Amino acid sequence: MARISSIPVEAMSGYNTTQAAKKVGVSKRTLLEWIYRGLLKEPTKLEVMGTVWRIWKNDDVSRARKIKGTMKRGPKPKKPK
């Protein structure tokens, strides 16, 4: 992970995790879950002044869309009576 004090121009051409999730059509939590479960390769990470940013490129978003296409929705949890 690169440590920098300002955001480089090339990072601005990507998306943050929230923006990438909207493009894919899933929640931010879902994208992060796919990364943690090993279903999706983690995008480039940058640390800017102590904050870690994932920079999603168009290829990363495309891979996430393919994963979404293979997923099936599970049953909704039953509500307690």
C-alpha positions as CSV (number, residue, x, y, z in Angstrom):
1,M,0.0,0.0,0.0
2,A,1.4,3.4,-1.0
3,R,1.6,6.2,1.6
4,I,1.2,9.6,0.2
5,S,0.3,13.0,1.5
6,S,-2.0,14.0,-1.3
7,I,-4.2,12.1,-3.8
8,P,-2.3,11.6,-7.1
9,V,-4.0,12.4,-10.4
10,E,-4.2,8.7,-11.5
11,A,-6.3,7.9,-8.4
12,M,-8.8,10.5,-9.3
13,S,-9.6,8.6,-12.5
14,G,-11.1,5.7,-10.5
15,Y,-14.0,5.2,-8.1
16,N,-14.2,4.9,-4.3
17,T,-15.9,1.8,-2.9
18,T,-19.3,3.5,-2.6
19,Q,-19.2,4.7,-6.2
20,A,-18.1,1.3,-7.4
21,A,-20.9,-0.4,-5.5
22,K,-23.5,1.9,-7.2
23,K,-22.0,1.1,-10.6
24,V,-22.2,-2.6,-9.9
25,G,-25.7,-2.4,-8.4
26,V,-24.8,-3.8,-4.9
27,S,-24.1,-2.2,-1.5
28,K,-20.7,-1.2,-0.3
29,R,-20.9,-3.9,2.3
30,T,-21.5,-6.5,-0.4
31,L,-18.4,-5.5,-2.3
32,L,-16.3,-5.6,0.9
33,E,-17.7,-9.0,1.8
34,W,-16.8,-10.3,-1.6
35,I,-13.2,-9.1,-1.1
36,Y,-13.0,-10.6,2.4
37,R,-14.4,-13.9,1.2
38,G,-11.8,-14.0,-1.7
39,L,-14.4,-13.8,-4.4
40,L,-13.1,-10.5,-5.7
41,K,-9.6,-9.3,-6.0
42,E,-9.0,-6.2,-3.9
43,P,-8.4,-3.0,-5.9
44,T,-5.4,-0.7,-5.4
45,K,-5.2,0.8,-1.9
46,L,-3.8,4.2,-1.1
47,E,-3.2,5.6,2.3
48,V,-3.7,9.4,2.4
49,M,-3.0,11.1,5.6
50,G,-3.9,8.1,7.7
51,T,-7.0,7.1,5.7
52,V,-7.0,4.1,3.4
53,W,-8.7,4.4,0.1
54,R,-9.6,1.7,-2.4
55,I,-9.3,3.0,-6.0
56,W,-11.6,1.0,-8.2
57,K,-10.8,1.1,-12.0
58,N,-13.2,0.1,-14.7
59,D,-11.7,-3.4,-14.9
60,D,-12.4,-3.9,-11.1
61,V,-16.0,-2.8,-11.6
62,S,-16.4,-5.2,-14.6
63,R,-15.1,-8.1,-12.5
64,A,-17.5,-7.2,-9.7
65,R,-20.4,-7.2,-12.2
66,K,-19.4,-10.7,-13.4
67,I,-19.5,-11.9,-9.8
68,K,-22.8,-10.3,-9.2
69,G,-24.2,-12.2,-12.3
70,T,-23.1,-15.5,-10.8
71,M,-24.7,-14.9,-7.4
72,K,-28.2,-16.1,-6.5
73,R,-30.3,-14.3,-3.9
74,G,-30.7,-16.3,-0.8
75,P,-34.0,-16.7,1.1
76,K,-35.0,-13.7,3.1
77,P,-34.8,-14.3,6.9
78,K,-38.1,-15.0,8.5
79,K,-39.5,-12.3,10.7
80,P,-40.0,-13.4,14.3
81,K,-43.6,-13.5,15.4
